[in-house]
Amino acid sequence: MATEAPPRPPLALHWKIAISLVLAFLAGLFLPEKIGPIPVLASFQFVGELFMRALQMLVVPLIATAVISAVARLGEEEAFGRLGLKTLLFYGTSTTVAVLIGLACVNSLQPGKVEPEVSQMLIASAKADSEALAAKWEGRGMGDVVGVFQRMVPVNVVEAAGQNREMLALIFFSLLFGYFMTRLPAERRNRYTLWWEDGYEVMIRMTDWVIRFTPYGVFGLVAATVASTGLAAFGPLVKFFFTVLLGLCLHLFVFFPLVLRFFGVPPFRHLKAMMPALLTAFSTASSSAALPLNIECTQKSGVSKRVASFTLPIGATVNMDGTALYECAVVLFIAQIYGVELSLGAQALVVVLSLFTSLGVAGIPAASLVAIVIILSAVGLPKEAIGIVMVVDRLLDMCRTTVNIYGDSCCAAVVAATEGEKAHYRPETAGASQ
C-alpha cells in the first residue's frame, strides 16, 4: 500500500513577493500599454494604488496603539528613559555612519567627473526637469531644519494624524500620552493599558489580513513603475546609480551585520526573517507603508512586542539611514558635475545637514528632494541642479527605503538584546516573542 505523501508547506511570503517582483519587471518591460480595450498600465497602477492605500490606512492607528501601549507597559520612568535613550543612540549612530559611507563612496568613485560635453548635457536637462519641481522648493531654506523640531509639537494632533504625514508629531503625542498613563493610579492605569493593548492586537490582525495581498500589490506597483520609466532611462547616470547602490549595500550587508553580531544577534537569521518587510519596502518606497509588516517580521525574528512596538514606529519617522546617505551622495555628485571642489568644511556641513534633514524628511513635501535643495543652497550650489538625478530617483528611493526599514529592525534587535532578550535568538525559540 502506497504511503500518502505529506502535504507541501505553503510557499513563504518572501518567496511570493520575490516571484511577483520578477514577474512585475517582465510585465512592465514587455506588455503593451493596452491589450485591446483593456488598459494594462492603468490596471497595474490601480492594483498598486489600492494596496498602498490599504497599508496607509493602517499606519496612524497602528503607530498610536503600538507606542502608547508599549510606553504604558514600560511602567517606571527609568525603564522608559533607558529604552528611549538606547533607541535614539542607535539611530543617531547608524545614520551618521550611513552619511559617512555615502561621502566616502562618492569621493572615491567620483561619478560626477565626466567629460565637459556630458556635464553640459546633464546641466541642460536639469533645467528642464527643475521647472516642474520649482513650486515644491519655493520658500524652502535652512529654516526647515529648525521646522523639523517645531513640527514635533502638534497644534492639533487629530489634524496631524489625519494628514498622514506629520508622523513625528503623532509619535511625540503618543509618547507623552503613554508616559502619563503610567502616572495614573494602578487600577485605572491597568484598565487603560489593557484597552490600548487590545487596540494594538486588533491592528495587528488587520495588518495580517492586508499583508496577504502583498504579492499582488507589489506586482502592481513595480510593473507600473518599470512600464513608465523603462531601463534605458539610466544613461549617463548609471555610474552615480551604482555608486549610491554600493553605499547602500555596504551599510545593509556590512555595517548592520557587524553590529548585530557584536550584540549576539545572528545576522543571517535576522535578515531572512525580515525579507517580506524589505521586499515590501522596496516596492512601496515608503517607510510608513512598510511599518505594519516590519513590526510583524521583527517580532517573528525574536524581538518582543514590548521592544518592537516602541522602537519601530519611532524609527519609521526619524531613522532614515538610506535617505541621509542618498542626500549626501547627491550633493557631492552635483558638485562634481559643476566642477566645484567642496572643501572639508563644506563636506562637513553636508554631513551635518544630511543628518538633520533626514530626521524630518517624511514631514516635508516632495520628501528627500526638498531636503536636498536645502543642502544645495547651504553649500552654494544651484538648487535647479536637482533635476539631474530625477531620472534615477525613483529606483534609488526604493533601494534607500529598504535600508531605512532594515535599520529600524536592527535597532529593535539590538535594543532587545541589551534588554536581556538574547534567549529569543536561540534556534529552539526562533520566532518567539513576548
C-alpha positions in Angstrom: 0.0 0.0 0.0 1.5 3.3 -1.1 2.3 5.8 1.6 0.5 9.1 1.1 3.0 12.0 0.6 2.8 14.7 3.3 1.3 18.0 2.1 3.8 20.5 0.9 4.2 23.5 3.2 2.8 26.8 1.8 5.2 29.0 -0.1 6.8 31.6 2.3 5.6 35.1 1.9 9.0 36.5 0.9 9.2 34.0 -2.0 5.8 35.0 -3.2 6.9 38.7 -3.1 10.2 37.9 -4.9 8.3 36.0 -7.7 5.9 38.9 -8.1 8.9 41.3 -8.4 10.4 39.3 -11.2 7.0 39.0 -13.0 6.4 42.7 -12.5 9.7 43.6 -14.2 8.9 41.4 -17.1 5.4 42.7 -17.4 6.5 46.3 -17.2 9.1 45.8 -19.9 7.3 43.7 -22.4 3.5 44.1 -22.0 1.9 46.9 -24.2 0.1 49.8 -22.6 -3.2 48.4 -23.9 -4.3 44.9 -24.9 -7.5 45.5 -27.0 -9.8 47.6 -24.8 -8.0 46.6 -21.6 -5.7 49.4 -20.2 -2.8 47.3 -18.9 -0.7 50.1 -17.3 -3.8 51.6 -15.7 -4.7 48.3 -14.3 -1.2 47.9 -12.7 -1.5 51.4 -11.2 -5.0 50.6 -9.8 -3.8 47.4 -8.0 -0.7 49.1 -6.7 -2.6 52.2 -5.5 -5.2 50.1 -3.8 -2.5 48.2 -1.9 -0.7 51.4 -0.9 -4.0 52.9 0.4 -4.7 49.8 2.5 -1.3 50.0 4.1 -1.5 53.7 4.7 -5.0 53.1 6.3 -3.2 51.1 9.0 -0.4 53.5 9.8 -1.9 56.1 12.1 -3.9 53.7 14.4 -1.0 51.2 14.4 1.5 53.8 15.5 -0.7 55.3 18.2 -1.7 51.9 19.7 1.8 50.5 19.4 3.6 53.4 21.0 1.0 54.1 23.7 0.7 50.5 24.8 4.5 50.0 24.7 5.2 53.1 26.8 2.4 52.3 29.3 3.8 48.8 29.8 7.3 50.2 30.5 5.8 51.5 33.7 8.6 53.1 35.6 10.3 56.3 34.4 13.7 54.6 34.5 12.6 51.9 32.0 11.0 54.5 29.7 14.1 56.6 29.6 16.5 53.7 29.3 14.7 52.3 26.3 14.3 55.7 24.6 18.0 56.5 25.1 19.2 53.2 23.6 16.8 53.7 20.6 17.9 57.3 19.8 21.6 56.4 20.4 21.4 53.6 17.8 19.5 55.7 15.3 21.9 58.6 15.6 25.0 56.4 15.3 23.7 54.3 12.3 22.6 57.5 10.4 26.0 59.1 10.9 27.8 56.0 9.7 25.4 55.9 6.6 26.3 59.5 5.7 30.0 58.9 6.0 29.7 55.8 3.8 28.0 57.9 1.2 30.6 60.6 1.5 33.4 58.0 1.1 31.8 56.3 -1.9 31.3 59.5 -3.9 34.7 60.8 -3.1 36.3 57.5 -4.1 34.5 56.7 -7.3 33.9 60.3 -8.5 30.8 59.6 -10.5 30.4 63.2 -11.4 33.8 63.5 -13.0 32.7 63.3 -16.6 33.6 64.9 -20.0 32.7 68.6 -20.2 30.2 68.0 -23.0 28.4 65.3 -20.9 28.4 67.7 -17.9 26.8 70.4 -20.0 24.2 67.9 -21.3 23.2 66.9 -17.7 23.1 70.6 -16.6 20.8 71.5 -19.5 18.5 68.6 -18.9 18.3 69.6 -15.2 17.0 73.0 -16.1 14.1 71.4 -17.9 13.3 69.0 -15.2 13.6 71.6 -12.4 10.8 73.7 -13.8 8.2 71.1 -12.7 9.8 71.0 -9.2 10.2 74.7 -8.6 6.9 75.1 -6.8 7.9 72.4 -4.3 11.0 74.1 -3.1 9.8 77.7 -3.3 10.5 79.4 0.0 12.4 76.4 1.4 15.7 77.0 3.2 17.6 76.5 6.4 14.5 77.3 8.5 13.1 73.9 7.5 15.8 72.2 9.6 14.5 74.1 12.7 11.0 73.3 11.5 11.7 69.6 12.0 11.7 70.1 15.7 8.8 72.6 15.7 6.6 70.0 13.9 7.2 67.6 16.8 4.6 69.5 18.8 1.3 69.5 17.0 -1.2 72.3 17.3 -4.0 69.7 16.6 -2.9 66.1 16.9 -6.1 64.8 15.2 -5.3 67.0 12.2 -1.6 65.9 12.2 -2.7 62.3 12.2 -5.4 62.9 9.6 -2.8 64.4 7.1 -0.9 61.1 7.4 2.4 62.9 7.0 3.1 64.6 10.4 4.1 61.2 11.9 6.7 62.8 14.1 4.0 64.9 15.9 1.8 61.8 16.3 4.7 59.8 17.9 5.6 62.7 20.2 2.0 62.9 21.4 1.7 59.1 21.8 4.9 59.0 23.8 3.6 61.7 26.2 0.2 60.0 26.4 1.6 56.6 27.2 4.0 58.1 29.8 1.4 60.0 31.7 -0.8 56.9 31.7 1.8 55.4 33.9 1.2 58.2 36.4 -2.4 57.1 37.0 -3.4 55.1 40.0 -2.8 51.3 39.5 -6.3 50.2 38.8 -7.1 52.9 36.2 -3.6 52.5 34.6 -4.2 48.8 34.1 -7.6 49.4 32.6 -6.3 52.0 30.1 -3.3 49.9 29.3 -5.4 46.8 28.5 -7.7 48.9 26.3 -4.7 50.2 24.2 -3.2 46.7 24.0 -6.4 45.3 22.8 -6.5 48.1 20.1 -3.0 47.1 19.1 -3.9 43.5 18.9 -6.8 44.4 16.6 -4.5 46.4 14.4 -2.1 43.5 14.1 -4.9 41.2 13.0 -6.0 43.8 10.4 -2.3 44.0 9.3 -2.1 40.2 8.8 -5.2 40.4 6.6 -3.8 43.2 4.4 -0.4 41.5 4.2 -2.0 38.5 2.4 -2.4 40.7 -0.6 1.3 42.0 -0.6 2.4 40.0 -3.7 -0.4 41.4 -5.8 0.3 45.0 -4.6 4.0 44.6 -5.2 3.3 43.4 -8.7 1.1 46.4 -9.5 3.5 49.0 -8.0 6.7 47.7 -9.7 5.1 46.8 -13.0 3.6 50.3 -13.3 7.0 51.9 -12.4 9.0 49.9 -14.9 6.5 50.4 -17.6 6.5 54.2 -17.2 10.3 54.7 -16.7 11.9 51.7 -18.6 15.5 50.7 -18.1 17.1 52.9 -20.7 16.5 56.0 -18.5 19.7 55.5 -16.6 22.0 56.6 -19.5 24.9 58.7 -18.2 23.7 58.5 -14.6 24.5 54.7 -14.4 27.7 55.3 -12.5 26.0 57.5 -9.9 23.3 55.0 -9.6 25.7 52.2 -8.8 27.8 54.4 -6.5 24.8 55.1 -4.3 23.8 51.4 -4.6 27.3 50.4 -3.4 27.0 52.7 -0.4 23.5 51.3 0.5 24.8 47.7 0.2 27.8 48.4 2.4 25.5 49.8 5.0 23.0 47.0 4.7 25.3 44.0 4.3 28.4 45.1 6.2 27.6 47.6 8.9 24.4 46.2 10.2 25.6 42.5 10.3 28.7 43.6 12.2 26.5 45.5 14.7 24.1 42.6 15.1 26.9 40.1 15.5 28.5 42.3 18.2 25.3 42.2 20.2 24.9 38.4 19.8 22.1 38.5 17.2 22.6 36.1 14.2 22.7 38.4 11.2 21.6 35.9 8.5 18.7 34.6 10.5 17.5 38.2 11.2 17.8 39.1 7.5 15.9 36.1 6.5 13.1 36.9 8.9 12.9 40.4 7.6 12.7 39.6 3.9 8.9 40.2 3.5 9.2 43.6 5.1 12.3 44.5 3.0 10.7 43.5 -0.3 7.5 45.4 0.6 9.7 48.5 1.5 11.4 48.1 -1.9 8.2 48.0 -3.8 6.3 50.8 -1.9 9.3 53.1 -1.4 7.6 54.2 1.9 8.8 53.5 5.4 5.4 54.2 6.8 3.6 51.9 4.4 6.1 49.1 5.2 5.8 49.7 9.0 3.0 47.2 9.7 4.9 44.3 8.0 8.1 45.5 9.6 6.6 45.1 13.1 5.3 41.6 12.3 8.6 40.4 10.8 10.7 41.9 13.6 8.6 40.1 16.2 8.9 36.8 14.2 12.6 37.3 14.2 12.6 37.0 18.0 12.1 40.6 19.3 9.5 41.1 22.0 6.3 43.1 21.3 7.4 45.4 24.1 10.6 46.5 22.2 9.3 46.2 18.6 6.2 48.4 19.2 8.3 51.1 20.9 11.4 51.3 18.6 9.9 50.7 15.1 7.2 53.4 14.9 9.9 55.9 16.0 12.3 54.6 13.5 9.8 54.8 10.6 9.9 58.6 11.2 13.3 59.6 12.5 15.6 56.8 11.3 16.4 57.4 7.6 19.9 55.9 7.0 19.4 55.3 3.3 17.8 58.8 2.8 20.7 60.5 4.6 23.3 58.6 2.6 21.4 59.5 -0.6 21.2 63.2 0.2 24.9 63.4 0.9 25.7 61.5 -2.3 23.5 63.7 -4.5 25.0 66.9 -3.3 28.6 65.7 -3.8 27.7 64.3 -7.2 26.1 67.6 -8.3 29.2 69.5 -7.1 31.4 67.2 -9.3 29.1 67.7 -12.3 29.5 71.5 -11.9 33.3 71.2 -11.4 33.0 72.6 -7.8 35.6 71.3 -5.3 33.9 71.2 -1.9 36.3 71.9 1.0 36.4 69.7 4.0 34.4 72.3 5.9 31.7 72.3 3.2 31.6 68.5 3.2 31.3 68.5 6.9 28.3 70.9 6.5 26.8 68.5 4.0 27.2 65.6 6.5 25.5 67.6 9.4 22.6 68.8 7.2 22.1 65.3 5.8 21.7 64.1 9.3 19.2 66.7 10.4 17.1 67.0 7.3 16.7 63.2 7.1 15.0 63.3 10.5 12.1 65.2 9.2 12.1 64.1 5.6 8.7 62.5 5.9 7.2 65.8 7.0 8.5 67.9 4.1 6.6 68.0 0.8 8.5 66.3 -2.0 10.3 64.2 0.6 14.1 64.0 0.2 14.2 66.1 -2.9 13.3 69.3 -1.0 15.8 68.3 1.8 18.5 68.1 -0.9 17.5 71.6 -2.1 18.1 72.9 1.4 21.6 71.4 1.4 22.4 72.6 -2.1 21.5 76.2 -1.1 23.7 75.9 2.0 26.8 75.0 0.1 26.2 77.5 -2.7 25.1 75.1 -5.5 22.2 75.9 -7.8 19.0 74.2 -6.5 17.8 73.6 -10.0 20.6 71.0 -10.4 18.5 68.5 -8.5 16.8 67.8 -11.9 20.0 65.9 -12.8 19.1 63.0 -10.6 15.4 62.8 -11.3 15.8 60.0 -13.8 17.2 57.5 -11.2 15.5 58.9 -8.1 12.5 56.5 -8.1 14.5 53.3 -8.2 17.1 54.7 -5.7 14.1 55.7 -3.5 13.0 52.1 -3.5 16.5 51.0 -2.5 17.1 53.5 0.2 13.7 52.8 1.8 14.7 49.2 2.1 17.8 50.3 4.0 15.7 52.5 6.3 13.4 49.7 7.2 16.2 47.2 7.9 17.9 49.8 10.1 14.7 50.1 12.2 14.6 46.3 12.6 18.3 46.1 13.6 17.7 48.8 16.2 14.8 46.7 17.7 17.0 43.6 17.7 20.0 45.3 19.3 17.8 47.0 22.0 16.1 43.7 22.7 19.5 42.0 23.1 20.6 44.7 25.6 17.4 44.4 27.5 18.2 40.7 28.2 16.1 39.2 25.4 19.1 37.2 23.9 17.3 34.0 24.6 14.9 34.8 21.8 17.7 34.3 19.3 18.4 30.7 20.1 17.3 28.4 17.3 14.9 26.5 19.5 13.0 29.7 20.3 13.2 31.2 16.8 10.1 33.3 16.1 9.1 33.5 19.7 8.0 36.9 21.1 6.6 38.0 24.3 
